Every structure is written in structure tokens, then in C-alpha cells.
Amino acid sequence: MEAEDRPINWPAMLETGLLVITAALLLTKVSRGVMIYYIHPRYNWLVIASALVLLGIAGVRMQRIFVERPERLVGRLPMYFLLALPLLFGTFIPAQPLDASALAGRGVDALGVGNSRWANTAASGDTRAWNLLQWVSALSVDQRAPAGEAVLVDGFVVRPPELDDASTFYVARYVVTCCSADGSGVGLPVIWRDNQALADNSWVNIEGTIGVTTINGTERPAIIAQHITPIEQPANPYLYP
């Protein structure tokens, strides 16, 4: 019996479609550079390998689309619906990195200075080449040592709820170890007379020096800003330890 004369095996057709769409979605997100919003870039090859495996399975399953005795579809539709839901979300909801909204309602202690988790992140040489994670690392070891050193960092604007000084905001970045689920914010307070002109979650480049400010009665290292320039969000907005 020719293939076109055989009945359609709908379970095989639907499963083939789900496998192909899943693989295509993964490969598209890698090629567009947005997979890094979810996982560390070093794992991109695993995503590509997984997509190729899915395509291989789809190829095998596709051979069962036209058979003399089709499989029963009844009872499988709820499973196919559940499998299709994340594909719909992944296709129609734009990929977005973690930003200031994920820090909403969290205090300044969530931004890392004094957190020994980052104390071993290496930083040496010209301090203007340090990123926020390296600054937080250095200040977690000794909050006084880098005082007066030059700073040149990028990050997004966030205002923790306990800030009551109109001239202070935080510049922050997310640090991702494996995936966005383990992401945590690091940041430093910034003293800037015109900071209210900067929108929350907007990206800025900050040039200045390290100094000290007082937040809720506690002295904290801070950036004394000399120049602040609005910038676009980087292609990769995360930092990695």
C-alpha cells in the first residue's frame, strides 16, 4: 500500500511537529543571541546538541505518520496540549533578561557588597577596567582599600525601597552562574545630584571615583559620579563569576 493510501497516524504527526518546533525554537533563540537570557553562554552547545537530538527523534517518528494501523489519538490530546503550551509561550512572549523589576521590594543587602559569595572573584590592574562584580568583590574583602580609585562601569538604575536620599541611586547588574534562576544582583550606590532624571531600569555608563555614603545609618562604599551617560542595554546584560 502506497503511503498516500494509508490512513494518517495522528499521534505520530503531532509528536513529529512538536519535536521539530521545539528544536527550531531552541536553535532560533541561540542564533538570535537571546538564549543567554536564560542560561550561561557556555551551555549553548548543549542546547544545540539537544535540538539536533530532537530532530533525530522527529525523523524516526515521522516514518510512522502513514501506517496501516494508526495509533489511538484519544487520551493523548491533553498531553500534547501541555507540551504545546511552553512552545507557544516561547514563541510569542519576547525574551527578556532579568532587570530592575526582579529586584523590586528587595533591600540594598540583596545587591552584594559585604556578601562573601563574591569575595573570590578576581580583580586586579586598572580599576577603570573593573566591572560591577569585580568592584563588589574587592569591596567585600576590604571596603576601605579602593577609596579614591577611578570607576568606569555600566549597569541599570535601581532604587531600593529604603533609599531616602534624593541624590543617591544604585547601579546594578545581574550575575549568573549557570542560569537565570540562580541570578543575583550586584550593585553600588551612586551619588549624583541629578539622579531623579534617570528612569528606573534604564542603562547608564558611570564614570567617577570610589567614596563613602551613609544609608540607613550605615556607611557604605559608593561611586561619586562625575559623568553619567545613558546607554542601550548591552547584548549580554549579565556578568559571570
N, C-alpha and C positions, 0 to 999 in steps of 0.2 A: 504494500500500500504506500502510495506516494505521501510525502509529508503534508501536502495541501489537502489530501483526502482524509487525514487523521483529525480527530477532534482536538481542540486546544486544551492543553493541560494548564488550567489557570493558576494553580499554585506555583508551578514551575515558572510561568511567565511573570507573575507578580514578584516572586523571590529574585528572579534574574534582574528585573527592573530595580528593585530595592538595593541589590548589591551594586549594580552599575551606578546608580545615583549616589550611593554612599561613597563609592570610590571617586567619582567625579567631584563630589563636594570637597572631599579631603584634598585632592590634588589641586583643585581651584584655590582653596584657601592657602595652600603652601605657595603656589605660583604667584598669587597676589600679595604675598608677604603679610597676611593677617593671621596666619596660624601662630605667629609669635605672640599674639594677644592672649593665647590660651596655654601655650607650653614653651619651655626653653628651646631656643633655636637648635640646640644640639640634638633634639629629638625629632627634628623634621624628617630625617632619613627613615625613622621608624614609621612615621605617618605615611611616607611614600611607599615603603615596603608593605604596610598594611593594605593600602589601596590596591597595590598590584596583586596581593593575595586575594582580595575580594573580587577583583576582575577575573582571576583564575577560577575561583569558585563559581562566579557567574557564567563563565564559559562552559563549565561542566553542567551546571543546572540548565543552561539554555538548550542543551541537547535533549532535554526531556519535555520541551514545550509541546511538541507534536508526538503523541503516543497513541497506541491503540486503546489503552485503558488509562484514562486520566485519573489523577488523584482527586480525592474529595476536597472541595473548597469549603464546604460547610464546617464551621467551627474554627477555621483559621483566620477569618477576617478580622476579629478583634486583635489578634497578634500582629497582623500586617498593619493595622491602624496604629498600634503602639509603636511599631518600628518606623512608620512613616512620619510620626509627629516630630521627632528631633530633626529629621531631614527637612521638614517644612520650616521649622524654626531656624535651622542653619542656613537655609536658602533665602528666606525673606526678612530675617532680622539682621540688620547690618552688624558686622563685627565691631566691637568697641573694646578698647583697653580699659583697665582699671583707672579710675581718675579720682578727683576730689570727692565725688559723691559717695564712694566706698568708705571714705573716712568721716562721713557726716556723723556728728554726735560723739566722736571719739576725741579724747583729750590729747594734749601735747605729748604725753608719755608714750602714745602709740607711734610717735614719729622717730623713735630710735636713739636719741642721744642719751647715753648712760646705759643703753641696752648692750650687755656683754655679748649678745649674739653676733654683733658686727665688729667686735673688738679685734678680730684676727684678719680683717680684710686689709690687705697690704696697701700702703700708700707711702710714696717717697718722691723725692725730687721736687720739681717746680709745683708749688701748691696751686698755681693757676690752672694746672692740668688735672687737678683732682676733681672727681665728680662728687655728688652729694653723699653717696655711700662711703667714699673714702674719707670725706670730712667727718661724717658721723663716726666712722671707725676711729679716726685719730682723736676726736673729742671724747669718745667713750673711754679711751685709755687715759687721757690727761686733758681735762677741759681747759687748762691754762696754757699749755705748751705752745699752741699755734697762734696765740693772741697777736694781733697786728699783721698777720700774714695775709697776702693777697688772695682773693677769692674770685673765681670766674665759673659760675655754674648755671645750668639750665634746670628748670622744673616748673611745676604748675602751682598756682596760688591756692592756698587753703587757709581757712581761718577757723581754728579750733574754738569751741564754744566758750572757753574760759578766757580768751583774749579780751582785754578791756582797754588796751592802748590803741588809739586810732592810728598811731604811726607804725604799728607792727603787724606783720602777717607771717605766714610760714611759706617757704618754698619747699616743695616735696617731690619725691619720685617714688615709684614702687620698685621693690626689689623682689625678684622671682628666682627661686632656687630650682624648682622643677616645673611648676605650672602655676597658673594664676590663682589656684585655690590656696597655695601656700604664700602668696604675695603679701608683703607687709610694707607699710610706708616708712620712709626715712625723710627727715627734713630738718631745717634750721629756721629759727625766727629771723626775720629780716626787718631792719629798722629803715623806714623810708617815709619821708614826710608826706608824700602824695600817694600813699598806698591805696586809698579808697578809690582811686581812678582805675585800679586793676580789678578786673572781674574775677570772682571765684572760678577756679578751674581753668583759667587762661594760662598759657605757657609764656614764660619770661626768661630772658637771659640777664643774669645779675652779676655785676662787677663791683667789688668793694673789698673790705678787709674784715677780719675776724675781731669781734669785740665782745661785750657782755651786755645783757639786758636783764631786767627783773620781770618775771611772770608769776603772778600769784605769790609774791613774797620770796620767790626762789631765783637766785642768779643762774642764768643760762647763757652759754655761748651763743652769739648771734652774728649775723652778717650786717655790718654797717655799710649799706648800699651807697655807691657813688653814681652808678649808672644802671638803669633798668630798661631793657628793650623788649617789647612784646615780640614773640616769635611763634611760628607754626609748631604744632605738635610734631616731634620727631617721628620718623618712620618706625623706629623702635623706641617706644617711650619707657621701657623698663631698664633697670640696672641689674647686674648679675654678680653675686659674690664670687 
